Amino acid sequence: MRIYKVGGAVRDRLLGKPVTDIDWVVVGSTTEEMLAQGYRPVGADFPVFLHPKSGEEYALARTERKSGRGYGGFTFHASPDVTLEEDLIRRDLTINAMAEDDQQNLTDPYHGQRDLEARVLRHVSPVFAEDPLRVLRVARFAARYAGLGFIVASETLELMRQLSESGELEALTAERSWKEISRALMEDQPQVFIEVLRECGALKVLMPEVDALFGVPQPEAHHPEIDTGVHTLSVLEQAALHKQPLTVRWACLLHDLGKGLTPKEEWPRHIAHEHKGLKLIKAVNERFKAPKDCQELALLAGQYHTHGHRALELKPSTLLELLQSFDVYRRPQRFEEFIAACEMDARGRKGLEQRSYPQAEYLRGAATAARSVAVQPLLEKGFKGPELGEAIKRERLKALKAYKEAASS
């Protein structure tokens, strides 16, 4: 039995980055031998075990061959005669196909270290094109390492194009796709993830609603970058720079989908794009089975982001409707995330990244004013049922009128 540290742990050590998760490959062993040493089996499809003390994953060296469509369409073979090189060749990128022993002696049969130094994301072998999930993974790695100057090798991009055109991407489950998408959106440069998907043709397969935004113009007075797709990437970039959570980043990606439906003769204006985009946002949410909090914020941000930008001009009654839509009384965090998405949208415009966004504080103040209305005095006056609801609404409207007058003076 020989044990090697493999994949990301080796890659990140060589890059000088913190190593968090460690994967191990065991060469020359069997399931029976692993069980006898106290390892706990966890792999449903192939032999993966948890270390009896550390809990880290140890997998028997294995080979694989394509046997069906999609990410799960593979047959695996693990036995003591599978070599380390045979195990490494089935991996996606050369920088992920390195191994080291307990003395940090490097095994690098596919020149991953060379590609690390050259800042290139390159596939290990032609079988890369058998697994559609690798399109998303490579785009995610591009987003992670863009700041270090990494690019996708042209020949790898070509294989990704072939995968995108093959129909294999449609075989990915919503759960697997979302896992990669959500991880990619939380990388340092998530806009690169979208750029790479678009470059290889995967974006129009996975998210045609986002792909349709590229080439759609907006009024230059409000959007110096003009192109709606470019604007969306800039908003996503701002969300990452400001360390926004996944909910906000997802909302930023989808907030302008309605502009892709505007007839060309109406360009560059996009009347009612907020409302038109809701069915598209809902479709993307459902396609990837996004978590409920991501779905809700994306829909609300899509519908109301222009309200956020015009917050200082809104009538108290409109402001109250906005606050009610977000249920700011029981869900204050969701409204805070909406404000963040609006601010990222405002900053995601060429040359306006540093512009102040006074609407944020104004909206927070409005929410505080509405929440300050006490219910107990109304109960003491005898209001109950629907009448109580109307009385609370009147008091909140009164509070917002006072707030707006104070803010204007």
Residue pairs with C-beta under 8 A, 6 or more apart in sequence:
1 26
1 27
1 28
1 29
1 33
2 26
2 27
2 28
2 84
2 101
3 24
3 25
3 26
3 27
3 58
3 101
3 102
4 24
4 25
4 27
4 84
4 99
4 100
4 101
4 107
5 22
5 23
5 24
5 99
5 100
5 101
6 23
6 24
6 25
6 87
6 88
6 98
6 99
7 23
7 91
7 96
7 97
7 98
8 19
8 21
8 23
8 96
9 19
9 21
9 22
9 23
10 98
10 99
10 100
10 106
11 95
11 96
11 98
11 112
11 116
12 18
12 19
12 20
13 19
14 98
14 113
14 116
15 116
15 148
22 56
23 56
23 57
23 59
24 51
24 56
24 57
24 58
24 59
25 58
25 59
25 60
25 61
25 84
25 87
25 99
26 34
26 58
26 59
26 60
26 61
27 61
27 80
27 82
27 83
27 84
27 87
28 61
28 80
29 60
29 80
30 60
30 79
30 80
31 41
31 47
31 60
31 78
34 41
34 47
34 49
34 58
34 60
35 41
35 49
37 52
38 52
39 49
39 50
39 51
39 52
39 58
40 49
40 50
40 52
41 47
41 48
41 49
42 48
42 49
42 50
42 57
43 49
43 59
45 72
45 76
46 59
46 60
46 62
46 76
46 78
47 59
47 60
47 62
47 78
48 57
48 58
48 59
48 60
49 57
49 58
49 59
50 56
50 57
50 58
51 57
51 58
60 78
60 79
60 82
61 78
61 82
61 83
61 84
61 86
61 87
62 76
62 77
62 78
62 82
62 87
62 90
63 76
63 77
63 78
63 82
63 86
63 87
63 90
64 74
64 75
64 76
64 77
64 90
65 74
65 75
65 77
66 73
66 74
66 127
66 130
67 73
67 74
67 75
68 74
69 168
69 171
70 132
70 168
70 171
70 172
70 173
71 131
71 132
71 133
71 171
71 172
71 173
71 176
72 173
73 171
74 130
74 131
84 99
84 107
85 107
85 109
88 97
88 98
88 99
88 107
88 109
88 110
88 124
89 97
89 109
89 110
89 124
89 125
89 127
90 124
90 125
90 127
91 97
91 124
92 123
92 124
92 128
92 131
92 134
92 137
92 138
93 112
93 115
93 121
93 122
93 123
93 124
93 138
93 141
93 156
94 110
94 111
94 112
94 114
94 115
94 122
94 123
94 124
95 112
95 115
95 116
95 121
95 122
96 112
97 108
97 109
97 110
97 112
97 124
98 106
98 107
98 108
98 112
98 113
99 106
99 107
99 108
100 106
100 107
101 107
106 113
110 124
110 125
115 121
115 122
115 153
119 145
119 148
119 149
119 150
119 151
120 150
120 151
120 152
120 153
121 138
121 141
121 142
121 145
121 150
121 151
121 152
121 153
121 156
122 153
122 155
122 156
123 134
123 138
123 153
123 155
123 156
123 159
126 159
128 134
128 156
128 159
129 159
129 162
129 163
129 166
132 163
132 166
132 168
132 169
132 171
132 172
133 172
133 176
133 180
134 160
134 163
135 160
135 163
135 164
135 169
135 197
135 200
135 202
136 172
136 177
136 180
136 181
136 184
136 197
136 202
137 180
138 152
138 156
138 160
138 196
139 184
139 192
139 193
139 194
139 196
139 197
139 200
139 202
140 180
140 183
140 184
140 187
140 193
141 150
142 150
142 151
142 152
142 192
142 193
142 195
142 196
143 184
143 187
143 188
143 189
143 190
143 191
143 192
143 193
143 196
144 187
144 188
144 189
146 188
146 189
146 192
147 188
147 189
152 160
152 196
152 199
157 196
157 199
157 200
160 200
160 201
160 202
161 200
161 201
163 169
163 200
163 202
164 200
164 201
164 202
164 205
165 201
169 202
169 205
169 206
170 205
174 287
174 288
174 289
175 289
177 206
177 288
178 288
178 289
178 290
181 193
181 288
182 246
182 250
184 190
184 193
185 193
185 236
185 246
185 249
185 250
185 253
186 246
186 249
187 193
187 240
188 240
189 237
189 240
190 236
190 237
190 239
190 240
190 249
191 233
191 234
191 236
191 237
191 240
194 203
194 210
194 232
194 233
194 236
194 253
195 233
197 203
197 206
197 207
198 204
198 211
198 214
203 210
203 211
204 211
207 284
209 254
209 257
209 260
209 280
209 283
209 284
210 229
210 232
210 253
210 254
210 257
210 284
211 229
212 260
213 227
213 228
213 229
213 232
213 256
213 257
213 259
213 260
214 227
214 228
214 229
214 230
215 227
215 229
216 227
216 228
216 229
216 259
216 260
216 262
216 267
217 226
217 227
217 228
217 267
217 268
218 226
218 227
218 228
218 231
218 259
218 268
218 270
219 268
219 269
220 226
220 268
222 349
223 231
223 349
223 350
224 349
224 350
224 351
224 352
225 231
225 234
225 349
225 350
226 268
228 256
228 259
228 260
231 256
231 348
231 349
232 252
232 253
232 255
232 256
232 348
233 348
234 348
234 349
234 350
234 353
235 252
235 253
235 255
235 344
235 345
235 347
235 348
236 249
236 252
236 253
236 348
237 348
238 252
238 344
238 347
238 348
238 353
239 248
239 249
239 252
239 340
239 341
239 344
240 249
242 340
242 343
242 344
244 252
244 337
244 340
244 341
244 344
245 337
246 294
247 293
247 294
247 297
247 337
248 297
248 337
248 340
248 341
248 344
250 290
250 294
250 297
250 298
251 294
251 297
251 298
251 300
251 301
251 302
251 337
251 338
251 341
252 301
252 341
252 344
252 345
252 348
254 277
254 280
254 281
254 284
254 285
254 298
254 301
254 302
255 277
255 298
255 301
255 302
255 305
255 341
255 345
256 273
256 277
256 302
257 277
257 280
257 281
257 284
257 302
258 270
258 272
258 273
258 274
258 275
258 276
258 277
258 278
258 280
258 302
259 270
259 273
259 277
260 280
261 273
261 276
261 277
261 280
262 269
262 270
262 271
262 273
262 276
274 302
274 303
274 304
274 305
274 306
275 303
277 302
277 303
278 299
278 302
278 303
281 298
281 299
281 302
282 295
282 299
284 290
284 298
285 294
285 295
285 298
285 299
290 298
293 334
296 334
297 334
297 337
297 338
297 341
300 325
300 326
300 334
300 338
301 338
301 341
301 342
303 325
304 322
304 325
304 338
305 341
305 342
305 345
307 314
307 318
307 322
308 338
308 339
308 341
308 342
308 345
308 359
308 363
309 342
309 345
309 346
309 359
310 359
311 319
311 359
311 362
311 363
311 366
312 358
312 359
312 362
312 407
314 322
316 397
316 400
316 401
316 403
316 404
317 397
319 366
319 400
319 404
320 370
320 393
320 396
320 397
320 400
323 335
323 366
323 367
323 370
323 396
326 334
326 335
326 338
327 334
328 334
328 335
328 367
328 370
328 371
329 370
329 371
332 367
332 371
335 363
335 367
336 364
339 359
339 360
339 363
339 364
342 357
342 359
342 360
342 363
343 357
343 359
343 360
346 352
346 355
346 357
346 359
347 353
347 354
347 355
347 357
362 407
365 403
365 407
366 400
366 403
366 404
369 399
369 400
369 402
369 403
370 396
370 399
370 400
372 399
373 392
373 395
373 396
373 399
375 388
375 392
378 388
378 391
378 392
378 395
379 388
381 391
383 391
